[in-house]
Amino acid sequence: MDRKCDIDLCDSDSSTPPIMSAQYGHEECMAILLERGAVPNAMDNCGNTALHYAVWSENISMAGKLLVHQASIDIKNKCLS
Protein backbone atom coordinates (compact mmCIF):
# COMPACT_ATOMS: atom_id res chain seq x y z
CA MET A 1 0.00 0.00 0.00
CA ASP A 2 1.41 3.38 -1.01
CA ARG A 3 0.77 6.06 1.56
CA LYS A 4 1.26 9.62 0.45
CA CYS A 5 3.10 11.67 3.05
CA ASP A 6 5.45 14.64 2.97
CA ILE A 7 8.89 13.28 3.85
CA ASP A 8 10.32 16.80 3.76
CA LEU A 9 7.82 18.34 6.17
CA CYS A 10 9.47 20.96 8.41
CA ASP A 11 8.99 21.66 12.09
CA SER A 12 9.12 25.12 13.70
CA ASP A 13 12.95 25.14 13.36
CA SER A 14 12.69 24.19 9.67
CA SER A 15 14.14 20.78 10.51
CA THR A 16 13.12 18.02 8.13
CA PRO A 17 13.02 14.29 8.92
CA PRO A 18 16.49 13.76 7.39
CA ILE A 19 17.90 16.58 9.55
CA MET A 20 16.30 15.13 12.68
CA SER A 21 17.51 11.64 11.77
CA ALA A 22 21.05 12.97 11.54
CA GLN A 23 20.73 14.92 14.79
CA TYR A 24 19.65 11.85 16.72
CA GLY A 25 21.82 9.27 14.93
CA HIS A 26 18.97 7.33 13.32
CA GLU A 27 20.93 6.08 10.35
CA GLU A 28 18.47 3.46 9.16
CA CYS A 29 15.66 6.01 9.16
CA MET A 30 17.90 8.42 7.25
CA ALA A 31 18.63 5.78 4.63
CA ILE A 32 14.94 5.01 4.12
CA LEU A 33 14.09 8.70 3.77
CA LEU A 34 16.86 9.27 1.22
CA GLU A 35 15.85 6.19 -0.76
CA ARG A 36 12.30 7.54 -0.89
CA GLY A 37 13.47 10.88 -2.28
CA ALA A 38 13.92 13.12 0.75
CA VAL A 39 15.89 16.29 0.03
CA PRO A 40 19.42 15.82 1.43
CA ASN A 41 20.30 19.53 1.28
CA ALA A 42 17.35 21.01 3.18
CA MET A 43 18.48 23.54 5.78
CA ASP A 44 17.13 24.32 9.23
CA ASN A 45 16.80 27.86 10.63
CA CYS A 46 20.57 28.00 11.26
CA GLY A 47 21.42 26.82 7.77
CA ASN A 48 22.47 23.36 8.97
CA THR A 49 21.84 20.38 6.75
CA ALA A 50 21.70 16.71 7.67
CA LEU A 51 25.34 16.49 6.55
CA HIS A 52 26.34 19.20 9.04
CA TYR A 53 24.83 17.16 11.88
CA ALA A 54 26.32 13.86 10.65
CA VAL A 55 29.79 15.42 10.52
CA TRP A 56 29.35 17.17 13.87
CA SER A 57 28.47 13.84 15.50
CA GLU A 58 31.37 12.15 13.64
CA ASN A 59 29.01 9.63 12.03
CA ILE A 60 31.09 8.73 8.98
CA SER A 61 28.66 6.10 7.72
CA MET A 62 25.72 8.51 7.79
CA ALA A 63 27.78 11.24 6.12
CA GLY A 64 28.71 8.77 3.41
CA LYS A 65 25.06 7.90 2.77
CA LEU A 66 24.22 11.58 2.50
CA LEU A 67 27.07 12.16 0.06
CA VAL A 68 25.92 9.25 -2.11
CA HIS A 69 22.54 11.01 -2.30
CA GLN A 70 24.13 14.26 -3.47
CA ALA A 71 24.41 16.09 -0.14
CA SER A 72 26.44 19.23 -0.77
CA ILE A 73 29.71 19.87 1.04
CA ASP A 74 29.54 23.55 0.02
CA ILE A 75 26.56 24.68 2.11
CA LYS A 76 27.64 26.97 4.93
CA ASN A 77 25.51 27.41 8.01
CA LYS A 78 24.78 30.85 9.41
CA CYS A 79 24.74 30.22 13.18
CA LEU A 80 27.79 29.86 15.35
CA SER A 81 27.56 27.03 17.83
HELIX and SHEET records of a PDB file:
HELIX    1   1 PRO A   17  GLN A   23  1                                   7    
HELIX    2   2 GLU A   27  GLU A   35  1                                   9    
HELIX    3   3 ALA A   50  TRP A   56  1                                   7    
HELIX    4   4 ILE A   60  VAL A   68  1                                   9    
END                                                                             
